Amino acid sequence: MNQFDIRKYQNENNTLVDGTDALANQRQLVVSFYHVPSGRSVFFKAFITAFNESYNSNFTPNETFGRTDPIYQYKNTTRKITLAFKVPAASEGEAYENLGKVSALEQMLYPNYTEVNSATTLAQAPLIRVKVMNLLTSNYSSSQPRGREAGQLASGDTEPRKVFYNSYNSDSDPKKGLLGVIDNLIVNHNLEGDDGVFFKRREVDGVARPVNNTILPKFIDVNLSFSPIHEQTLGWNENDKAMQSLFPYGVITDDTNPIRLEEADKNHATYNEQVEKDKTNKLKQQNKDNARARYSGVLGNLRMKADIRRSKAGDDEAKARLSARSEVLREDMQARFELLQAVGIGDGFIEEIGD
């Protein structure tokens, strides 16, 4: 994403630097609107001044004779969102582009039409997807860990909650915005404010000359109310599990998804046990390999006798080496027995050992 540039329409002074371009282009701190019928989208820098959500559970009260309180019959739960953001301009060219962005948003409020028998007929309502970073999105699952289960994503000391936290993310794809309708849009161009306007100019023979009857607002306020149309069923199933446990922000915690975290804890514990088991087996194999190397060759018997003396004197390292040597001998003897048994003389080998 790299669509914000204060020099897109003009050659501005090289000393003019706007850090908000980097925040929008690189950090993707933007608010986006996606017009479903046309597939067009528009982005604004996230100069958000208000973002409010209201949830209303609607009940119909039924009063009965002799009962103190009415019986409340549930109807639905509705969600309303109010969003306000500022559209400032650091240059004349950016003011020009801002006017175009606001125009594109205003156009999205009108429906699609089609021609049927030479008559213009309504074809599609102006449905819009609005995305405010990770706070307003339809793609709740974008923050899920990818790959193996949470307890196996990293080394044994990684906790599932840290994995889920580190995986929490969002992107600026406008198609992932929340579907709904804009009920009301208010655009304030602030012509009367202290910010004022740019008087449009154009270059003629390398000289900037004023353009008559044309102004570009330096600062535009946008306020809107939005009614979502949720594409998944929200609520709880017969097993008392949330049907959309990641709604609405995609966050996994002990409050939003305790069952998922309990399963992750079990997977993590099992994984840690396996890791420790593998470490132990690897250490045993290293000790056996060291024992084979130490006690082989011409000096092997001398080293073994020296380790026996050290072991009797309380040397733990010598005891560990001798223990590994015993394990090596046992494995070698077992391998020899299996080989002899394969050719039919294994029992005689056992008798020979007994003698």
DAURSUL-V492440 format. One record per residue. RES is the residue in one small letter. PSI is psi as a letter, one per 40 degrees, with the letter a starting at -180 (999 if undefined). BURIAL is b if it has 16 or more other ideal C-beta (glycine too) atoms within 10 Angstrom, else e. D_FIRST is the distance of its C-alpha to the first C-alpha in whole Angstrom. Layout:
BEGIN
RES/PSI/BURIAL/D_FIRST ; RES/PSI/BURIAL/D_FIRST
END
This chain:
BEGIN
m/h/e/0 ; n/g/e/4 ; q/e/e/6 ; f/h/b/9 ; d/h/b/11 ; i/e/b/15 ; r/e/e/16 ; k/d/e/15 ; y/e/e/18 ; q/i/b/21 ; n/g/e/22 ; e/i/b/22 ; n/h/e/24 ; n/e/e/23 ; t/e/e/24 ; l/h/e/22 ; v/h/e/19 ; d/h/b/17 ; g/e/e/15 ; t/d/b/14 ; d/d/b/11 ; a/d/e/10 ; l/d/e/11 ; a/d/b/8 ; n/d/b/5 ; q/d/e/7 ; r/e/e/9 ; q/f/b/7 ; l/g/b/11 ; v/i/b/10 ; v/h/b/13 ; s/i/b/12 ; f/h/b/15 ; y/h/b/16 ; h/h/b/19 ; v/d/b/21 ; p/d/e/23 ; s/e/e/21 ; g/e/e/18 ; r/i/e/16 ; s/i/b/13 ; v/i/b/12 ; f/i/b/10 ; f/i/b/12 ; k/i/b/12 ; a/g/b/14 ; f/g/b/18 ; i/h/b/20 ; t/d/e/23 ; a/h/e/25 ; f/h/b/24 ; n/i/e/27 ; e/h/e/28 ; s/h/e/32 ; y/h/e/33 ; n/h/e/37 ; s/h/e/39 ; n/h/e/42 ; f/i/e/45 ; t/h/e/48 ; p/h/e/51 ; n/h/e/55 ; e/h/e/58 ; t/i/e/61 ; f/h/e/64 ; g/e/e/65 ; r/h/e/62 ; t/d/e/61 ; d/i/e/57 ; p/i/e/55 ; i/h/e/54 ; y/h/e/50 ; q/h/e/49 ; y/h/e/45 ; k/c/e/43 ; n/i/e/39 ; t/h/e/36 ; t/i/e/34 ; r/h/b/31 ; k/i/e/29 ; i/h/b/26 ; t/h/e/26 ; l/h/b/23 ; a/h/b/23 ; f/i/b/20 ; k/i/b/21 ; v/g/b/19 ; p/i/b/20 ; a/h/b/19 ; a/e/b/20 ; s/i/b/21 ; e/d/b/22 ; g/d/b/19 ; e/d/b/17 ; a/d/b/20 ; y/d/b/20 ; e/d/b/17 ; n/d/b/17 ; l/d/b/20 ; g/d/e/19 ; k/d/b/16 ; v/d/b/19 ; s/d/e/21 ; a/d/e/19 ; l/d/b/19 ; e/d/e/23 ; q/d/e/23 ; m/e/b/22 ; l/e/e/25 ; y/i/e/27 ; p/i/e/28 ; n/i/e/28 ; y/i/e/32 ; t/i/e/33 ; e/h/e/37 ; v/h/e/40 ; n/f/e/43 ; s/e/e/42 ; a/h/e/41 ; t/h/e/37 ; t/i/e/37 ; l/h/e/34 ; a/d/e/32 ; q/i/e/29 ; a/i/e/29 ; p/g/b/26 ; l/i/b/24 ; i/i/b/21 ; r/h/b/19 ; v/h/b/18 ; k/h/b/15 ; v/g/b/16 ; m/b/b/14 ; n/e/b/17 ; l/d/e/19 ; l/h/b/19 ; t/i/b/18 ; s/e/b/20 ; n/g/b/19 ; y/d/b/22 ; s/e/e/22 ; s/e/b/18 ; s/e/b/20 ; q/i/e/23 ; p/i/b/24 ; r/i/e/23 ; g/b/e/26 ; r/i/e/30 ; e/i/b/31 ; a/d/b/30 ; g/e/b/33 ; q/e/b/33 ; l/d/b/29 ; a/a/e/30 ; s/i/e/34 ; g/d/e/37 ; d/e/e/36 ; t/h/b/33 ; e/i/e/33 ; p/d/b/32 ; r/d/b/31 ; k/d/e/29 ; v/d/b/27 ; f/d/b/26 ; y/d/e/25 ; n/d/e/23 ; s/e/b/21 ; y/h/e/20 ; n/i/e/16 ; s/i/b/14 ; d/i/e/10 ; s/e/b/8 ; d/h/b/10 ; p/d/b/12 ; k/e/e/14 ; k/e/b/15 ; g/i/b/16 ; l/h/b/20 ; l/i/e/22 ; g/a/b/25 ; v/i/e/26 ; i/h/b/25 ; d/d/e/29 ; n/h/e/29 ; l/h/e/26 ; i/h/e/28 ; v/h/e/26 ; n/h/e/28 ; h/e/b/27 ; n/f/b/29 ; l/d/e/31 ; e/e/e/34 ; g/a/e/32 ; d/d/e/32 ; d/d/e/29 ; g/a/e/30 ; v/i/b/28 ; f/h/b/27 ; f/h/e/30 ; k/h/e/28 ; r/i/e/29 ; r/i/e/29 ; e/h/e/30 ; v/h/e/33 ; d/f/e/34 ; g/e/e/32 ; v/h/e/33 ; a/h/e/31 ; r/i/e/33 ; p/i/e/33 ; v/h/e/33 ; n/i/e/35 ; n/f/e/35 ; t/h/e/31 ; i/i/e/29 ; l/h/b/26 ; p/h/b/25 ; k/d/b/24 ; f/h/b/24 ; i/h/b/23 ; d/h/b/24 ; v/h/b/23 ; n/h/e/25 ; l/i/b/25 ; s/i/b/27 ; f/h/b/26 ; s/h/e/28 ; p/i/b/26 ; i/g/e/27 ; h/h/e/27 ; e/e/e/27 ; q/i/e/29 ; t/h/e/32 ; l/h/e/33 ; g/a/e/36 ; w/i/e/38 ; n/a/e/40 ; e/e/e/44 ; n/e/e/43 ; d/f/e/42 ; k/h/e/38 ; a/h/e/35 ; m/d/e/34 ; q/g/e/30 ; s/e/b/30 ; l/e/b/27 ; f/h/b/27 ; p/e/b/25 ; y/e/e/23 ; g/f/b/23 ; v/h/b/25 ; i/h/b/28 ; t/i/e/31 ; d/e/e/35 ; d/d/e/35 ; t/d/e/32 ; n/g/b/33 ; p/d/e/36 ; i/d/e/37 ; r/d/b/34 ; l/d/b/34 ; e/d/e/38 ; e/d/e/37 ; a/d/b/35 ; d/d/e/38 ; k/d/e/40 ; n/d/b/38 ; h/d/b/37 ; a/d/e/41 ; t/d/e/42 ; y/d/b/39 ; n/d/b/40 ; e/d/e/44 ; q/d/e/43 ; v/d/e/41 ; e/d/e/45 ; k/d/e/47 ; d/d/e/45 ; k/d/e/45 ; t/d/e/49 ; n/d/e/50 ; k/d/e/48 ; l/d/e/50 ; k/d/e/53 ; q/d/e/52 ; q/d/e/52 ; n/d/b/55 ; k/d/b/57 ; d/d/e/56 ; n/d/e/57 ; a/d/b/60 ; r/d/e/61 ; a/d/e/60 ; r/d/b/62 ; y/e/b/65 ; s/i/e/65 ; g/a/e/67 ; v/d/e/70 ; l/e/e/70 ; g/d/e/68 ; n/d/e/71 ; l/d/e/72 ; r/d/b/68 ; m/d/b/69 ; k/d/e/72 ; a/d/e/71 ; d/d/b/68 ; i/d/e/71 ; r/d/e/73 ; r/d/b/70 ; s/d/b/69 ; k/d/e/72 ; a/e/e/72 ; g/e/e/69 ; d/h/e/66 ; d/d/e/63 ; e/d/e/61 ; a/d/b/64 ; k/d/e/64 ; a/d/e/61 ; r/d/b/61 ; l/d/b/65 ; s/d/e/63 ; a/d/b/60 ; r/d/b/63 ; s/d/e/65 ; e/d/e/62 ; v/d/b/62 ; l/d/e/65 ; r/d/e/65 ; e/d/e/62 ; d/d/e/64 ; m/d/e/67 ; q/d/e/65 ; a/d/e/64 ; r/d/e/67 ; f/d/e/69 ; e/d/e/66 ; l/d/e/67 ; l/d/b/71 ; q/d/e/71 ; a/d/e/69 ; v/e/e/72 ; g/e/e/74 ; i/f/e/76 ; g/d/e/74 ; d/d/e/76 ; g/d/e/78 ; f/d/b/76 ; i/d/e/76 ; e/d/e/79 ; e/d/e/79 ; i/d/e/77 ; g/d/e/79 ; d/999/e/82
END
